[in-house]
Amino acid sequence: MSDRLPGFSTLAVHAGAQPDPTTGARATPIYQTTSFVFNDADHAASLFGLQAFGNIYTRIGNPTNAVLEERVAALEGGTAALAVASGHAAQVVVLQQLLQPGDEFIAARKLYGGSINQFTHAFKSFGWNVVWADPDDIASFERAVTPRTKAIFIESIANPAGSITDIEAISTVATKAGVPLIVDNTLASPYLIRPIDHGADIVVHSLTKFLGGHGNSIGGIIVDAGTFDWSTGGKYPMLSEPRPEYHGIRLQETFGNFAFAIACRVLGLRDLGPALSPFNAFLILTGIETLPLRMQKHCDNAKAVAEFLAGHPAVASVSYAGLPNDKYYQLARKYAPKGAGAVFTFSLKGGYDAGVGLVSKLQLFSHLANVGDTRSLVIHPASTTHSQLDDAAKIKSGAGPDVVRLSIGIEDKEDLIADLEQALGA
């Protein structure tokens, strides 16, 4: 190729991949192996001592997974990435590098219900404490900062309501506080939003959703922006202090702008063990090749469906940032000019019962707990994904009792509208 930087669609197909040097296979092979042979004793010792890069054991790294990691890092504009078993696993591994028992992190209230549950309950057993802030009130993040704050966590497009978060404004708060900004970019994908361009230091994804895109494999990924100085103030000893298990190496000093990705691999993935299957990595890689095509179709369909629902007499309101009268419309134009995503919510005039009833009457939409599939999906969050929350918390997170969440697929929009029309009429 010339010196021209490849475009997004080219990276989605080619980044990280080369023909297999042994067989010439053009598709990335599935290296379905537990472990890898060393050249000799010195080679093995250098790998285990972090003095050389290479393959040891698939729990720590695998060539199929490595292509996936390089591809997503390229699409997000990061320095390095680490693939793990799920989006939830990505969150655990990230925060393990940053937090000690008794530390705090600030999180936006508008998050996927599973993340709210994980942060509120599961992380307590590690001694990690979440402090909630309102993404519609940037000052609430500033007020939440304490000497124990070690990170800020937001979603670029929030699940379930599809609201757009002002990444740059919250990045300013994180910079002032001297902590990294972590952005879950699952609903946007890098095709719509690249959080690193707006001040994110770490990006996480559930690969299960739009990046994989076909509802056939679970995975997660962590992308290191390479922008944060982990030695500042001694806040992050996992990265700045000598690591006894690696003969006193300081990861920040040794690995520079991809030290965080290395820490996640050799301290987090190595010991916690949420490894991604090479077979799942292969399926997700295949999905990423069509990401630009799919995401644009997702967005175009979602806008058409949202416009239909906004005009229907049974619908009380539609929360979709792609509609001109939506409160997040200007943020969508700033951060996601190609489209406001494919996941959004709407409220029915009949309340809770109407929401549950609509889900059962739809025929083309699949009723299940996922988003980002080629197929259109529907769920009633208050009775499922956000059911562990009380009513007040459900409303704050955008999942009130009358709310239905749609994940719009790549079918013909006319068929999706017809299915909603018959279900609403029924």
N, C-alpha and C positions, 0 to 999 in steps of 0.2 A: 504493500500500500504506500501511498504518498505520505507526506508529513501531516496531512490533514487529520484532525482529531475525529475519530469515528462518531457518528450520530447515535442517538438513543436506540433506534431499531437495530442498527448494526451491532451495537454492544449487546443487546438482548439475545442476539443469535450467536455471536462469536466470542465475547469476552471470556477469558479464562480457558478457552478450549483450543486444542490442536489435534490434528489426526493422531491416533494412537501410534507411537513410534515402533511398536513391535508388529502390529497387524495391519496398520494403515486404516483402521476403522475410523470413519469420519464422525459418527456420533460418539459422544463420551461414553466409554465402557462403564459397566457396573462392576466395580472392584469388590466383589462379594467375598471378602476375606476378613478374618479376624486380625491377622498380623502379617508382618513383612520381614523378609530375610535381610540380615545385616551383611555388609561386605566383609567385615572382620571385627575383631574385638574393639579396636580403636574407633571404628565407625559407630558401633553400638554405644560406646561410652560418650562420644561426642554428641549423639542424638539425645541421650538421656540427660546430658549436662547442659543442654541448650546452646551448644557450641556449633551446631550445624542443623540445618533444616532437613527434614525427611520424614519418612513414615515409620512408625513404631508399632502401633496398635490402633485398630479402628475406633476404639473409644476416644482416642485423642485426635485422630485425623485419618483421612482416607482420600485417595486421589479423586474419586468421584465427587466427594464432598468439597474438595479443594477447588474444583472448577466452579461449583455453585457459589462458594464463598467469594471467589475472585469476580464472578459475574455480578453478584449483587453489590459488592463494594464498588465496582465500576459504575453501575447504574446509579448508585446513591452518591457518588463522588467522595467515597471514603478511602482510607489508606489500607484497610484490611477488614476481614469479616470472619466470623465463626458461626458455622451452622450447628444447630442443636435439635433436640427431639421435638420441641414444640415452642409456641410463642411464650407460654408460661415458663418453660425451662429457660428461655432467653432472659426473662425478667429476673429469675432467681440468680442465674449466673452473673448477670450485670451487677446486681446489687450486692452480691457476695464480695465483689472486689472493692466496693465503696464503703460499706457499712460495717461497723463493729457493734456488738451488743450495746444497746442504749442510744444508738444514733437514730437520727430522724431523716426522712425524706419527704418532700412536699409533692403531692399528686393532685392533678385536676380532678374535680368531682365528676366531670363528664367522661366516664371511661366505660369500657366493656365490663359487664357485670361480674364476669369471672375474675377480672383484675381487681375490682373493688373488694371481692371476697378474699382473694389472695393477699392483698395488701392489709386488709383489716384484721384478718384472722390467722392465716397460715404464717405470715411473717412475724407474728408476735412470738412464736416459738423460737425464732432466731434472735429475739431482742431488738428487732427493727421496728421502728414506730413511724406510722404514716401520719402526716398532717395534711388535711384537705384544704384546697383552695378553689375558688370559683374562676374558671377560665374567662368568664364574662366580666370579671372584676380583677384586673391585673394587680391592683394594689393589695388584694388579698394574698397574693404570693409574697409580696414584700413583707406584709405583716406576719406571715407564717415563718419567716426565716429566724432561726435561733443559732447559737454557737454549736448546736448538735446537728444542724442541717448539713447533709452530705450530697444531696442531689435533688433535682426537680424532674418530675415525670409528667408528660402530657401525651395526648394523642393528636396527630395533625388534623385528621377528621375524626370526630368523636363518635363512638359507637354507643347507643344505637341511633341517635337523632341525626347524624350526619353533619353536625355543627362544625364550623371551621375555627381552629384555635389560632390566636395571634402569636405565632412562634417567635417572631422578632422581638415583640414586647416582653415576652417571658424570658427570652434569652438575655435581654438586658438585665432583668432581675437576677438571673443565675450568675451572670458575669460579675455584677456588683457584690453578690454574696460569695463569690469565689468557689462556686460548685458547678458541676457539669449539668447540662440540660440533656435529658433523655427523651427522645420522641418516638412513640410507637407510630409507625407510618403504614400500618397494615391496610387501612381502608383507602388510603390515597394511592399507595404504591409510588415508586419514584417516577412513574410516567406522569402523574399529576402534580406531585409535590416532592421536592428534594430538601428535606429539613436542614441538612448541613449547609445549604446555600443561605439559610435564614438564621444560622447561629446555633444549631444543634451540635452537641459534642458526641453523642451516641445515638444511633438509630436502631430500633428493634422492629422485627416483623413476626407475625405469624405467617410463615410460608404457606400454611394450609389454605390461606385465603387467595387474594388476587394474584400473587406471584405464581403459585402453583396453578390455581385457577380452575381446576377440574374436579375438585372434591374427592380426590383419590388418595391423598397422602398428607400426613401431618408432619410439620416441621417448624422450626423457628430459626431466626438468624439475628446476630449482633453485628453492627457495622461501627467501626471506630473511625471517627472523623479525623483523628490525628491533630486536633486543635487545642486540647487541654493540657496544661502543665501540671502533671500529677505530683510534682515535688513541692508545690506551693504550700507553705504553712504546715507541712507534716500531716495534712488531713488524711492522706491516703497511703498508709504504711504498706499495704499489699503491693503497691507499685513503686514506692519511693525508698523503702527500707530493704536491707539485705534479706534475701530469701534463704533460710537455712537449708531447705530441701534442694536448692540449686547452688550450693557452695558459695553463698553470699552474694549472688548476682542481684543487682538492683535493676528491676525491669525497665523503669523509666530511663535510666542511664544507658542501658544496653540496647534497648530496642526503639528508643526515640518516639517518633510519631505513630508507631503502631504498637506501642507498649500495652495499651489497654486490651487490644485483641489478643495479644500473646498471654496476658494475665488471665483472660477469660478461658483460654485454652489450657494452659499448663497449671493453673491453680483451681479454676472452676470446673471445666469439663473433665479434667483428669480425675478429680476427687469426688465430685458430685455424680458424674457419670451419665448425664442425659444425652447420649450420643444419637445422632441422626443415622438411620439406616441408609447405606449407599443406594439401595433400590429406591427409597423415597427421594433421595437427592436426585437421582436420574429422572424420576417422574416430574419433580419440580423444575429441573433444568429444562425439560421438554416444554413445560407450561410457559416458562419465562420467554421462550422464543417468540411466542405470539402475544406477549403482554401488551405492546402498544396497540395492536389491532383490537384485542379484546377490551381493553380499558376504554378506548374511544367509543366502541359500540355499547358497552355498559353505561357510559355517561349519557350518550345520546338517547338510549332507551329510557334511562331513569328520568331524564328531563321530561320526556313525552308522557310518561306515566304520572309523574308528579303534577304536570299541568292538567291532566285528565281528572285526577283526584281533587285538585284544588277547586274544580268547577262542579263537583258532584254534590247533590243536596244532602246525602247521608254523611258527608265528611265535615267534621267541625274545623279541622285545621290540618295543614301539611307543613312538615318541617323539612325543607330541602333547600340547601344554600344556592341552588341553581335557579331558583325563582326570584324575580326582581323584587318582590315584596318581602322576601325573607330577611331576617335581621342579620344573617351572615353573608348576604349576597356580596357586599363590597369586599369582605375578607376573601370570599371565594374568587372574586375577580383578581385580587392581588396574588394569592397563593396558588390557586388552581385554575388558571385561565382556560385550560383545555376542557374542563368539566369539573363539576362539584362532587364527583363520585357516584357510586351506584347504590349506596345504602342510605335509607332515610326512613322517617316514621311519619305516620299520620294518625290523627285522633278521630274517632267516630262519635257521632252525637248520641249513640245508644250506650256509651260507656263501656265498662268491663265486659258485660255479657255480649255486647255487639262485637267487641274485638275478638273474643273467643269464638263467637259464632261465625264471623267472617272467615277465620282461618280454616274452619271445617268445611266451608262451602267452596273454597277455591279448588280448581281442578288442575290447572297447568302449573301453578306455583306449588313447590314442595314444602311441606311443613316440617322443618327440621332446624337444629341449632347450629347453623353455620352461615357464613356469608362468603362472597367472592367466588361463587361457582359460576360455570357457564350457564347453569340452569337458574331460573328465578326461584327465590326462596322467601318464605314468610314465617314469622313467628310472633307470638304475643308475649313480649318481654316480661310483663308484670307477673305472669303465671309460670314463667320458665327461667330465662337467663338471669332475670333480676328478682326472682321470687324470694331470695334470701334477705332482701332489703325491706324495711318498713315503708309505708306509703309515702312518707315525707322524703325519704332517701330515693325512692323510685322516681318521684317527680323531679328532684334535683338532678338526677342522672339522665333525665329525658325519657324515662320509661314508666310514665304514669299508667294507672289502671285502664285507661281508654286508648292506649297507644298500640299500634301495630307496626312492626318493623318489616320492611321489604328489602331484599337484596336482589336488584334487577339483573337478569342474565342477558344473554346475547341472542335470545329468540327474536322473532318479528314483533315489534312493538304493538302492532295491531292485535295480535293474539293475546298479549299480556293485558292490554286494555279491555279486550272482550271478556276475558276471564274475571277480571275485577268487576266489570259492569254486571255480569250475571250474578256474581256472589253478593254484591251490594244490593242488587234488585231483589234477590231471594231473601 
